[in-house]
Amino acid sequence: MKSPIFIFSMPRAGSTLLQRILLSHKSIGGTAEPWLLLPLVYLNKEEGVLSEYSSRLSSKAINDVLKEVPNAESFLNFQIKNFTDSLYSKTLEDNEIYFLDKTPRYYYIIDDIYKIYPEAKFIFLFRNPTHIYSSILTTWCDNKFLKLYGNHNDLTYGFNKISEAYKKHRDNKNTISLKYEDLVSQSDKIIKDIQNFLEIEYDENLTHNFVSSKIDTRNKKVLGDPTGVEKYKSINSETLNKWKNVFNTRFRKIILRRYISRTLTEESLSLQGYNQNDIIKEVNTLKNKKEHSFFSDIIHYSIYKLIIRFNLYNYTSKDMIWIKKKFIS
């Protein structure tokens, strides 16, 4: 197996589409979303992990051991790479020599991945944040602001963190960036450019053959974006205007404008190829409709903000029920 390929993007930024296209190449294999490097990189981090055995004490103990190891950081990164390579390679079939890792939450550890895999290929995929916000809201939140708390870090920290990492690594010869808008409107050109960047044998049929790519969608428990995997039967630009049917009330437009102007930095937007003022102007041009209940929206949005402000997620999420039955050290 050669060095892997990483896609860095926000959730709902089109990474599933890009992944499926690339997986239709005979030399590239992978799984839906490995998430493999996150726990490994956090192995010796004192913050960021919650556990019943006390991850904080564990990380301190591991760091004590590493103090006795010459060039500890390089040694640990090398061992993480060896383990990850072994697991990646076990999933590859036939003539596949590249593993494609598409894990949205990797925005937490992009710098670490560059250290672990200096020879890997890195693809930064950007998408207009209004489209991402809209897609998250309708795909995972039933178009209700109340459920946004599960993706709060994605919408806030994640976007700015990806921009920060891209600014740091964009001059790396193994780094390339593209916009979702270009992927769906100039797919043949973009995919050809990516194949040249990856230095793989050119296949002109990738944008047509991806429907039958290698991700197994029959297992509904497989982590990933089942909506995207099932939805993409062809490449088209219809998705570029769907957000306009989501943020088409006065209140929703206020929320979106505040998100673009206050949560996201002007530099972060510019690094990804977007202009803050242009986005806000486009939001302002949307006609107000009565498709969404103002009272429902304001109640749901207020509760969402309370959950975030007082960190109530641990008490409201079904995924966190286990901590109510455990003493968390």
GULUMNU-88955 format. One line per field, with one value per residue: residue number from 0; residue in three letters; x, y, z of N, C-alpha, C in turn. Coordinates in steps of 0.05 Angstrom, whole numbers, always signed. Example, Ala and Ser with C-alpha at 12.3 -4.5 7.8 and 13.67 -1.06 7.14 Angstrom:
2
num <- c(0:1)
residuo <- c(ALA:SER)
n_xx <- c(+264:+257)
n_yy <- c(-114:-45)
n_zz <- c(+156:+142)
ca_xx <- c(+246:+273)
ca_yy <- c(-90:-21)
ca_zz <- c(+156:+143)
c_xx <- c(+264:+258)
c_yy <- c(-66:+1)
c_zz <- c(+156:+157)
% end
This chain:
329
num <- c(0:1:2:3:4:5:6:7:8:9:10:11:12:13:14:15:16:17:18:19:20:21:22:23:24:25:26:27:28:29:30:31:32:33:34:35:36:37:38:39:40:41:42:43:44:45:46:47:48:49:50:51:52:53:54:55:56:57:58:59:60:61:62:63:64:65:66:67:68:69:70:71:72:73:74:75:76:77:78:79:80:81:82:83:84:85:86:87:88:89:90:91:92:93:94:95:96:97:98:99:100:101:102:103:104:105:106:107:108:109:110:111:112:113:114:115:116:117:118:119:120:121:122:123:124:125:126:127:128:129:130:131:132:133:134:135:136:137:138:139:140:141:142:143:144:145:146:147:148:149:150:151:152:153:154:155:156:157:158:159:160:161:162:163:164:165:166:167:168:169:170:171:172:173:174:175:176:177:178:179:180:181:182:183:184:185:186:187:188:189:190:191:192:193:194:195:196:197:198:199:200:201:202:203:204:205:206:207:208:209:210:211:212:213:214:215:216:217:218:219:220:221:222:223:224:225:226:227:228:229:230:231:232:233:234:235:236:237:238:239:240:241:242:243:244:245:246:247:248:249:250:251:252:253:254:255:256:257:258:259:260:261:262:263:264:265:266:267:268:269:270:271:272:273:274:275:276:277:278:279:280:281:282:283:284:285:286:287:288:289:290:291:292:293:294:295:296:297:298:299:300:301:302:303:304:305:306:307:308:309:310:311:312:313:314:315:316:317:318:319:320:321:322:323:324:325:326:327:328)
residuo <- c(MET:LYS:SER:PRO:ILE:PHE:ILE:PHE:SER:MET:PRO:ARG:ALA:GLY:SER:THR:LEU:LEU:GLN:ARG:ILE:LEU:LEU:SER:HIS:LYS:SER:ILE:GLY:GLY:THR:ALA:GLU:PRO:TRP:LEU:LEU:LEU:PRO:LEU:VAL:TYR:LEU:ASN:LYS:GLU:GLU:GLY:VAL:LEU:SER:GLU:TYR:SER:SER:ARG:LEU:SER:SER:LYS:ALA:ILE:ASN:ASP:VAL:LEU:LYS:GLU:VAL:PRO:ASN:ALA:GLU:SER:PHE:LEU:ASN:PHE:GLN:ILE:LYS:ASN:PHE:THR:ASP:SER:LEU:TYR:SER:LYS:THR:LEU:GLU:ASP:ASN:GLU:ILE:TYR:PHE:LEU:ASP:LYS:THR:PRO:ARG:TYR:TYR:TYR:ILE:ILE:ASP:ASP:ILE:TYR:LYS:ILE:TYR:PRO:GLU:ALA:LYS:PHE:ILE:PHE:LEU:PHE:ARG:ASN:PRO:THR:HIS:ILE:TYR:SER:SER:ILE:LEU:THR:THR:TRP:CYS:ASP:ASN:LYS:PHE:LEU:LYS:LEU:TYR:GLY:ASN:HIS:ASN:ASP:LEU:THR:TYR:GLY:PHE:ASN:LYS:ILE:SER:GLU:ALA:TYR:LYS:LYS:HIS:ARG:ASP:ASN:LYS:ASN:THR:ILE:SER:LEU:LYS:TYR:GLU:ASP:LEU:VAL:SER:GLN:SER:ASP:LYS:ILE:ILE:LYS:ASP:ILE:GLN:ASN:PHE:LEU:GLU:ILE:GLU:TYR:ASP:GLU:ASN:LEU:THR:HIS:ASN:PHE:VAL:SER:SER:LYS:ILE:ASP:THR:ARG:ASN:LYS:LYS:VAL:LEU:GLY:ASP:PRO:THR:GLY:VAL:GLU:LYS:TYR:LYS:SER:ILE:ASN:SER:GLU:THR:LEU:ASN:LYS:TRP:LYS:ASN:VAL:PHE:ASN:THR:ARG:PHE:ARG:LYS:ILE:ILE:LEU:ARG:ARG:TYR:ILE:SER:ARG:THR:LEU:THR:GLU:GLU:SER:LEU:SER:LEU:GLN:GLY:TYR:ASN:GLN:ASN:ASP:ILE:ILE:LYS:GLU:VAL:ASN:THR:LEU:LYS:ASN:LYS:LYS:GLU:HIS:SER:PHE:PHE:SER:ASP:ILE:ILE:HIS:TYR:SER:ILE:TYR:LYS:LEU:ILE:ILE:ARG:PHE:ASN:LEU:TYR:ASN:TYR:THR:SER:LYS:ASP:MET:ILE:TRP:ILE:LYS:LYS:LYS:PHE:ILE:SER)
n_xx <- c(+17:+10:+23:-34:-95:-124:-185:-204:-256:-317:-374:-427:-407:-400:-364:-376:-395:-348:-315:-340:-334:-278:-268:-285:-243:-195:-149:-158:-183:-227:-265:-330:-328:-273:-253:-208:-158:-169:-178:-127:-91:-108:-89:-48:-65:-87:-136:-202:-224:-273:-281:-294:-250:-216:-189:-154:-117:-97:-72:-32:-1:+16:+46:+86:+112:+130:+167:+213:+229:+271:+265:+208:+158:+164:+172:+122:+87:+106:+93:+37:+27:+46:+9:-40:-31:-28:-80:-110:-90:-110:-162:-162:-172:-159:-128:-121:-84:-83:-109:-168:-185:-238:-259:-299:-292:-238:-218:-202:-151:-116:-64:-34:-41:-13:+38:+42:+34:+71:+80:+32:-27:-66:-131:-167:-233:-279:-341:-395:-414:-468:-496:-478:-496:-551:-558:-542:-581:-629:-618:-600:-627:-681:-699:-702:-680:-670:-644:-593:-550:-519:-485:-459:-404:-383:-405:-385:-331:-306:-308:-276:-229:-213:-201:-158:-120:-113:-90:-41:-19:-24:+16:+44:+69:+38:-14:-79:-135:-205:-270:-337:-376:-351:-338:-388:-404:-363:-346:-316:-268:-248:-242:-205:-161:-152:-138:-90:-61:-59:-28:-43:-64:-99:-169:-222:-274:-292:-329:-376:-380:-383:-430:-434:-395:-350:-370:-407:-473:-513:-511:-539:-517:-467:-420:-425:-447:-506:-548:-524:-496:-537:-564:-535:-538:-523:-483:-499:-518:-561:-564:-541:-577:-613:-611:-637:-690:-693:-674:-713:-745:-757:-736:-702:-666:-640:-614:-579:-548:-522:-492:-456:-431:-413:-398:-365:-301:-278:-230:-227:-269:-250:-203:-224:-246:-291:-332:-348:-384:-409:-438:-474:-502:-528:-561:-594:-624:-662:-730:-780:-818:-874:-863:-842:-853:-852:-855:-844:-792:-764:-769:-745:-693:-676:-675:-636:-591:-588:-576:-524:-498:-500:-478:-510:-514:-495:-535:-579:-573:-583:-539:-507:-526:-501:-465:-495:-500:-452:-393:-357:-291)
n_yy <- c(-24:+45:+112:+139:+174:+233:+266:+329:+362:+398:+368:+348:+375:+355:+314:+259:+251:+264:+224:+177:+182:+179:+129:+96:+89:+42:+37:+56:+48:+40:+55:+76:+119:+121:+142:+129:+153:+191:+173:+152:+194:+225:+198:+213:+262:+310:+333:+331:+280:+238:+191:+131:+112:+153:+192:+234:+222:+177:+197:+228:+189:+160:+199:+204:+156:+164:+203:+177:+158:+166:+220:+224:+243:+235:+180:+161:+179:+150:+97:+101:+109:+60:+23:+43:+40:-16:-31:-2:-26:-77:-72:-63:-84:-129:-94:-48:+5:+51:+79:+113:+161:+189:+228:+270:+296:+301:+351:+367:+347:+357:+380:+343:+297:+311:+308:+254:+229:+250:+241:+232:+245:+303:+328:+386:+401:+449:+484:+529:+560:+572:+534:+487:+494:+494:+442:+409:+422:+404:+351:+322:+344:+348:+396:+430:+476:+462:+412:+422:+422:+376:+383:+429:+443:+429:+468:+515:+516:+478:+497:+544:+521:+486:+523:+549:+507:+498:+545:+540:+495:+498:+508:+462:+411:+366:+379:+397:+438:+446:+469:+452:+472:+477:+425:+401:+429:+430:+378:+338:+363:+377:+327:+304:+337:+324:+270:+276:+303:+264:+229:+182:+130:+156:+158:+167:+157:+162:+200:+180:+127:+125:+114:+60:+52:+29:+30:-3:+2:-27:-43:-12:+5:+21:+71:+137:+177:+162:+186:+217:+177:+144:+180:+202:+193:+215:+270:+335:+404:+420:+421:+467:+509:+494:+512:+560:+550:+537:+577:+621:+657:+715:+711:+666:+684:+724:+693:+665:+706:+726:+682:+679:+729:+735:+686:+659:+676:+731:+722:+665:+651:+676:+647:+599:+613:+646:+705:+745:+790:+785:+737:+752:+792:+761:+730:+769:+780:+741:+723:+732:+680:+641:+590:+566:+560:+617:+620:+568:+563:+603:+585:+534:+549:+580:+543:+509:+543:+550:+498:+494:+537:+524:+474:+427:+383:+332:+314:+311:+280:+217:+186:+194:+170:+130:+155:+171:+127:+116:+131:+185:+195)
n_zz <- c(+0:-16:+8:+42:+20:+40:+53:+73:+102:+116:+148:+104:+60:+11:+10:+9:-43:-73:-52:-69:-124:-130:-108:-148:-180:-201:-170:-120:-55:+3:+63:+89:+131:+167:+218:+246:+261:+299:+356:+363:+356:+399:+441:+478:+494:+541:+544:+515:+511:+540:+591:+631:+657:+665:+623:+626:+667:+645:+598:+620:+645:+600:+575:+612:+605:+553:+560:+572:+525:+469:+423:+426:+404:+349:+349:+370:+330:+287:+303:+306:+252:+231:+253:+233:+178:+173:+185:+146:+99:+102:+86:+33:-35:-90:-141:-113:-85:-57:+2:+16:+60:+90:+136:+169:+220:+225:+224:+273:+280:+237:+232:+260:+229:+183:+203:+217:+168:+125:+71:+48:+7:+6:+5:+6:+13:-1:+14:+3:+62:+74:+46:+71:+124:+115:+93:+135:+172:+147:+135:+181:+223:+219:+198:+241:+288:+340:+343:+327:+361:+362:+319:+328:+338:+288:+254:+274:+303:+268:+214:+214:+233:+192:+153:+177:+180:+125:+108:+133:+108:+53:+16:+13:-27:-32:-25:-44:-64:-71:-93:-76:-108:-157:-166:-178:-222:-259:-266:-296:-310:-259:-234:-267:-257:-204:-208:-236:-197:-157:-182:-209:-254:-309:-312:-351:-342:-290:-269:-287:-273:-218:-190:-180:-142:-89:-37:+12:+19:+41:+93:+143:+190:+182:+192:+167:+112:+98:+71:+31:+4:-16:-47:-90:-155:-200:-224:-210:-211:-181:-126:-109:-101:-63:-10:-8:-1:+50:+85:+83:+110:+151:+203:+199:+162:+191:+229:+196:+173:+219:+232:+188:+192:+245:+270:+233:+209:+170:+144:+145:+111:+64:+54:+37:-9:-11:-5:+48:+49:+0:+7:+47:+21:-17:+15:+34:-11:-15:-19:+30:+58:+82:+99:+143:+213:+253:+309:+325:+305:+334:+386:+384:+367:+410:+451:+432:+435:+490:+506:+485:+511:+566:+565:+561:+531:+546:+578:+548:+503:+472:+461:+504:+548:+578:+613:+655:+685:+704:+742:+724:+718)
ca_xx <- c(+0:+24:+12:-62:-106:-142:-203:-210:-279:-339:-396:-446:-393:-396:-342:-386:-395:-321:-305:-351:-322:-251:-268:-291:-218:-186:-126:-166:-203:-232:-290:-346:-315:-257:-249:-187:-136:-177:-171:-98:-78:-115:-78:-33:-76:-99:-164:-216:-236:-287:-282:-298:-224:-201:-171:-134:-96:-85:-54:-9:+15:+28:+66:+108:+127:+142:+190:+236:+234:+284:+249:+182:+137:+168:+168:+94:+75:+114:+78:+10:+27:+48:-16:-60:-24:-35:-110:-118:-83:-127:-188:-158:-177:-149:-106:-122:-59:-87:-133:-180:-196:-255:-271:-304:-282:-209:-210:-189:-124:-103:-35:-23:-41:+9:+63:+42:+35:+82:+81:+5:-40:-87:-150:-185:-257:-295:-368:-408:-425:-497:-505:-471:-515:-577:-557:-541:-607:-650:-611:-597:-641:-709:-704:-708:-656:-666:-626:-567:-528:-501:-466:-451:-375:-378:-413:-370:-302:-297:-304:-252:-205:-204:-187:-132:-102:-107:-71:-15:-8:-32:+40:+55:+66:+19:-39:-95:-161:-226:-296:-359:-390:-336:-340:-413:-408:-341:-337:-296:-243:-239:-233:-180:-140:-147:-123:-62:-49:-54:-8:-54:-72:-123:-193:-241:-302:-298:-353:-399:-380:-383:-455:-429:-370:-345:-381:-430:-494:-534:-509:-547:-502:-441:-419:-420:-469:-523:-564:-508:-489:-560:-576:-519:-540:-510:-472:-514:-515:-586:-560:-530:-598:-632:-610:-655:-716:-691:-671:-730:-762:-742:-721:-681:-645:-625:-596:-558:-530:-506:-473:-436:-416:-403:-386:-344:-285:-275:-206:-234:-285:-233:-184:-238:-255:-317:-332:-369:-404:-425:-456:-495:-519:-545:-581:-613:-641:-682:-757:-791:-842:-885:-861:-832:-866:-835:-855:-830:-764:-751:-768:-724:-667:-670:-668:-610:-571:-586:-561:-496:-487:-497:-466:-530:-515:-491:-559:-602:-567:-585:-512:-492:-541:-484:-451:-512:-498:-424:-378:-337:-268)
ca_yy <- c(+0:+70:+131:+143:+199:+244:+288:+346:+379:+399:+350:+358:+392:+341:+294:+233:+250:+262:+198:+156:+185:+170:+101:+81:+84:+15:+37:+69:+34:+53:+50:+101:+138:+105:+155:+114:+168:+208:+163:+147:+220:+235:+179:+226:+289:+311:+342:+324:+253:+232:+162:+123:+105:+178:+196:+254:+208:+159:+212:+236:+165:+154:+220:+198:+135:+175:+219:+159:+149:+187:+230:+211:+250:+221:+151:+156:+183:+127:+74:+105:+105:+31:+10:+52:+28:-44:-33:+8:-45:-101:-67:-59:-108:-131:-76:-23:+11:+75:+80:+140:+166:+213:+230:+298:+308:+303:+379:+370:+336:+360:+384:+317:+279:+319:+299:+225:+221:+272:+235:+227:+265:+317:+343:+403:+406:+471:+489:+553:+553:+573:+508:+468:+498:+485:+413:+397:+427:+388:+323:+309:+358:+350:+424:+443:+487:+449:+389:+430:+420:+354:+392:+457:+446:+428:+493:+537:+510:+462:+513:+561:+504:+477:+546:+553:+486:+502:+568:+530:+473:+501:+508:+435:+399:+344:+391:+409:+446:+450:+477:+434:+485:+471:+396:+393:+444:+424:+353:+324:+378:+376:+300:+300:+352:+309:+246:+285:+310:+239:+213:+155:+126:+171:+144:+188:+149:+163:+216:+165:+100:+126:+104:+33:+51:+6:+32:-20:+17:-45:-44:+14:+12:+31:+100:+153:+194:+146:+203:+224:+153:+134:+201:+209:+176:+230:+295:+358:+429:+428:+424:+494:+528:+483:+527:+582:+541:+532:+603:+639:+673:+738:+702:+648:+700:+737:+672:+659:+729:+727:+660:+686:+753:+734:+660:+653:+700:+740:+708:+637:+650:+683:+625:+578:+624:+659:+732:+749:+810:+774:+718:+766:+805:+740:+723:+792:+781:+720:+733:+720:+663:+632:+560:+556:+574:+635:+613:+542:+568:+619:+568:+514:+562:+589:+519:+500:+561:+544:+472:+499:+555:+510:+448:+408:+360:+307:+306:+309:+262:+189:+175:+199:+158:+113:+169:+173:+102:+112:+153:+194:+206)
ca_zz <- c(+0:-17:+27:+38:+11:+60:+46:+95:+95:+135:+142:+84:+41:-14:+12:+1:-72:-82:-44:-87:-151:-129:-103:-172:-193:-194:-152:-95:-39:+28:+77:+90:+148:+186:+244:+259:+272:+321:+383:+365:+360:+425:+460:+499:+498:+567:+542:+490:+513:+564:+595:+658:+669:+667:+601:+634:+681:+625:+580:+636:+648:+574:+570:+630:+591:+529:+568:+572:+497:+453:+401:+433:+386:+323:+354:+372:+304:+271:+312:+297:+223:+226:+260:+214:+152:+174:+183:+120:+78:+104:+74:+4:-51:-118:-149:-98:-71:-41:+19:+17:+87:+90:+163:+173:+245:+224:+227:+300:+281:+211:+235:+269:+206:+166:+216:+216:+140:+109:+42:+38:-9:+22:-11:+21:-2:+10:+4:+13:+88:+75:+36:+91:+146:+105:+89:+162:+184:+135:+133:+207:+245:+212:+193:+267:+301:+366:+340:+316:+381:+355:+298:+334:+333:+259:+241:+286:+305:+245:+189:+218:+237:+166:+140:+191:+171:+97:+107:+142:+92:+25:-1:+13:-54:-31:-17:-65:-54:-91:-82:-83:-130:-182:-170:-191:-247:-278:-254:-312:-307:-231:-228:-282:-242:-180:-216:-241:-171:-143:-198:-215:-282:-315:-320:-359:-336:-261:-263:-296:-260:-189:-179:-171:-127:-72:-10:+16:+33:+50:+122:+152:+214:+174:+197:+143:+104:+82:+53:+7:-11:-31:-63:-113:-178:-221:-215:-221:-195:-168:-97:-103:-94:-43:+15:-10:+8:+79:+98:+68:+128:+162:+226:+190:+148:+212:+240:+176:+171:+243:+230:+169:+199:+272:+277:+214:+205:+142:+133:+141:+86:+41:+49:+23:-35:-8:+5:+69:+41:-23:+17:+62:+1:-30:+35:+35:-35:-14:-12:+54:+54:+107:+99:+169:+235:+267:+337:+328:+300:+355:+410:+379:+366:+437:+467:+421:+446:+518:+508:+480:+531:+592:+560:+569:+512:+560:+592:+529:+481:+476:+460:+529:+571:+594:+634:+678:+700:+711:+754:+705:+733)
c_xx <- c(+17:+11:-17:-69:-126:-159:-210:-234:-298:-358:-415:-433:-389:-375:-351:-387:-367:-309:-314:-339:-294:-249:-275:-266:-206:-163:-133:-187:-207:-259:-305:-332:-299:-256:-225:-166:-144:-170:-141:-83:-84:-104:-64:-41:-92:-128:-176:-230:-249:-289:-286:-271:-206:-180:-149:-111:-81:-64:-29:+10:+30:+50:+91:+125:+143:+166:+216:+244:+248:+266:+220:+160:+139:+163:+138:+80:+81:+98:+48:+8:+29:+22:-38:-56:-33:-65:-120:-114:-100:-154:-186:-162:-163:-125:-105:-96:-60:-112:-142:-194:-212:-270:-275:-291:-251:-200:-197:-159:-109:-73:-21:-21:-18:+36:+65:+47:+46:+82:+53:-5:-64:-105:-168:-209:-274:-323:-379:-421:-455:-509:-500:-491:-542:-579:-557:-569:-629:-644:-611:-614:-671:-718:-712:-682:-649:-645:-598:-544:-509:-480:-456:-421:-368:-383:-396:-340:-291:-290:-278:-227:-195:-190:-160:-112:-94:-87:-43:-2:-13:-8:+54:+49:+45:-9:-53:-122:-180:-252:-318:-374:-377:-338:-365:-418:-387:-329:-314:-268:-231:-228:-208:-157:-133:-131:-94:-47:-42:-34:-17:-61:-98:-145:-214:-269:-309:-324:-378:-402:-384:-408:-452:-403:-372:-356:-406:-451:-516:-534:-515:-532:-474:-441:-412:-444:-487:-541:-549:-502:-513:-569:-561:-522:-528:-499:-487:-511:-541:-583:-551:-551:-617:-633:-630:-683:-716:-689:-687:-751:-744:-725:-697:-659:-628:-605:-573:-538:-512:-485:-450:-419:-403:-388:-362:-327:-283:-252:-212:-250:-267:-214:-198:-250:-282:-314:-355:-391:-421:-446:-480:-513:-538:-567:-603:-632:-663:-709:-767:-817:-851:-885:-853:-844:-846:-833:-840:-800:-751:-749:-745:-696:-658:-661:-640:-587:-567:-570:-531:-484:-481:-487:-485:-531:-512:-516:-583:-597:-570:-558:-497:-506:-522:-470:-468:-511:-470:-413:-356:-315:-256)
c_yy <- c(+25:+89:+137:+171:+209:+267:+303:+364:+380:+377:+363:+378:+379:+320:+266:+230:+247:+235:+176:+158:+173:+140:+84:+77:+58:+15:+47:+53:+49:+44:+77:+123:+123:+116:+144:+131:+185:+197:+158:+173:+231:+218:+193:+255:+290:+320:+333:+297:+249:+201:+156:+116:+129:+181:+216:+240:+189:+173:+221:+212:+158:+174:+215:+176:+146:+193:+203:+150:+171:+194:+219:+217:+235:+191:+145:+159:+160:+102:+77:+100:+75:+17:+17:+40:-2:-48:-24:-14:-70:-97:-65:-86:-106:-113:-50:-18:+36:+72:+109:+143:+192:+213:+259:+310:+308:+332:+384:+363:+338:+363:+358:+298:+286:+309:+268:+215:+243:+267:+229:+250:+277:+334:+359:+409:+427:+472:+514:+546:+555:+546:+486:+469:+487:+455:+399:+399:+409:+358:+309:+321:+362:+379:+439:+451:+473:+427:+396:+426:+397:+362:+420:+461:+445:+455:+516:+532:+497:+479:+530:+545:+494:+499:+551:+533:+489:+524:+558:+511:+476:+501:+481:+423:+377:+353:+403:+418:+449:+457:+458:+446:+479:+441:+388:+407:+439:+397:+339:+337:+374:+348:+293:+313:+336:+284:+254:+291:+284:+221:+184:+154:+140:+154:+165:+182:+151:+178:+202:+138:+101:+115:+76:+30:+31:+8:+15:-5:-1:-46:-16:+23:+22:+61:+114:+170:+178:+161:+209:+199:+143:+155:+204:+188:+189:+256:+318:+381:+437:+434:+452:+514:+518:+499:+550:+575:+535:+558:+624:+653:+695:+728:+684:+663:+715:+717:+667:+682:+731:+705:+667:+709:+752:+709:+654:+679:+706:+725:+679:+634:+656:+661:+602:+588:+637:+687:+737:+768:+800:+754:+731:+780:+785:+732:+745:+792:+760:+732:+717:+704:+653:+601:+549:+573:+591:+626:+587:+547:+582:+602:+547:+526:+570:+565:+509:+517:+556:+518:+477:+516:+541:+481:+426:+383:+333:+296:+303:+289:+233:+175:+177:+187:+142:+128:+173:+149:+97:+136:+161:+208:+230)
c_zz <- c(+0:+4:+21:+27:+32:+47:+72:+87:+118:+128:+122:+65:+14:-14:+4:-29:-83:-75:-63:-115:-151:-124:-127:-189:-183:-174:-124:-81:-13:+40:+80:+105:+169:+215:+259:+273:+296:+349:+385:+370:+388:+448:+484:+503:+524:+566:+515:+491:+540:+568:+625:+672:+673:+645:+608:+648:+662:+608:+595:+640:+622:+568:+588:+617:+568:+536:+569:+545:+481:+429:+403:+412:+359:+326:+355:+345:+285:+277:+304:+267:+217:+231:+240:+187:+151:+171:+156:+99:+79:+91:+44:-11:-78:-123:-134:-82:-55:-24:+21:+44:+87:+117:+170:+198:+246:+226:+254:+299:+254:+213:+243:+246:+187:+177:+213:+187:+122:+79:+31:+20:+6:+4:+8:+3:+13:-2:+17:+40:+91:+65:+57:+114:+138:+103:+116:+174:+173:+135:+160:+229:+239:+207:+218:+280:+327:+365:+330:+336:+375:+334:+303:+329:+303:+247:+251:+285:+279:+221:+192:+221:+210:+151:+151:+182:+142:+93:+114:+122:+62:+6:-2:-15:-55:-23:-42:-53:-77:-78:-93:-108:-157:-188:-185:-218:-268:-270:-270:-309:-279:-225:-243:-267:-217:-186:-223:-215:-156:-157:-202:-244:-288:-325:-326:-351:-306:-255:-272:-282:-230:-175:-168:-156:-104:-44:-8:+32:+44:+81:+133:+177:+208:+177:+171:+137:+86:+63:+27:-9:-27:-52:-90:-135:-202:-209:-227:-201:-181:-139:-90:-95:-73:-17:+15:-1:+38:+95:+83:+85:+140:+185:+218:+176:+169:+224:+221:+173:+195:+242:+211:+178:+227:+279:+259:+210:+175:+129:+127:+115:+62:+34:+33:-3:-34:+3:+24:+60:+18:-13:+31:+42:-12:-11:+35:+11:-34:-5:+13:+48:+81:+109:+126:+191:+250:+297:+342:+325:+323:+381:+407:+379:+394:+454:+458:+433:+476:+523:+504:+502:+557:+589:+569:+551:+526:+574:+573:+507:+489:+476:+486:+553:+589:+616:+658:+696:+710:+726:+735:+719:+718)
% end
